[in-house]
């Protein structure tokens, strides 16, 4: 399973970086639980649990921090102001 789609963390925009982070987070879950039927059953559990949803958001944020660092987004954000 390719955990970094396209083999690169480089993206053209921060929006594309955020989308890549979401995709990477989904791939982490898929690689952790490869059985699609079990993932589908568990979806209802975490979709109705605020703490679990916040944990999902944390995983996406961590992935985005990785993508953003690879693209040097923060340094360039200061240049645009």
N, C-alpha and C positions, 0 to 999 in steps of 0.2 A: 504494500500500500504506500502510495506516494503521500507523505505528510506535508510536504511543501509543494502546493500545486504549481506546476511549471518549473519547479526546481529553483525558484528565486523568490526572495522577499521584496525585490525592487518593484515599485508601482509608480505610475505616472502622477497620481494625485493622492492626497490623504484619504479621499473617499474610496478610491480603489484599495488603499491600504486597509481601511476599516472593513471592506467587503472581504478581503483576503483573510483578515483576522477571524471573521465569522466562519469562513470556510475551514480554516485551520482548526478552530474550536470544534466544529462538527466532526472533522476527521479524527481528532483526539478521542471523542466519544465513540465514534465508529470503530476505532482501533482497540479501544478498551473493551467494548462490548460488540464483537463482530456479528452477533446474531440479530438480524433485522427484526424478527418477531419479538424478541425480548425488548429491544430498544423501543419498539412501538408500544408495547404494554407499559413500559416504564414512563413513557412520555406523559401519560395522564397523571402519574404520581407527581412528577416534578412540576407539571403545568399548574397544579393546584397547591403548591407549597411555596410560599413567599421566600423562605430561607433558601430553598434549592434554586429558585429563579435568580436570587442574588448571587449565588455561587456560580451559576452559569455566566452571569454578567462579569464576574471576576475573571473567569477563564478567558472570555473574549477580550477583556481589558488587558490581561497579561499577554495575549497573542498580539494585540494591537501595539502594545509597548515594544514588543520585539520587532514588528514590521516597521514601526515609526523610527526606531533606533537604526535599523538597517537603511532607511531612506533619509535619515538625518532631518526629519520633519521639524523638530523643535528649533534647531539652529536657523533654518530658513524662515520659520514663522516670525522670528524677531526681525529679519531683514525686510519683510513685507510691510511692517508697521511704519 
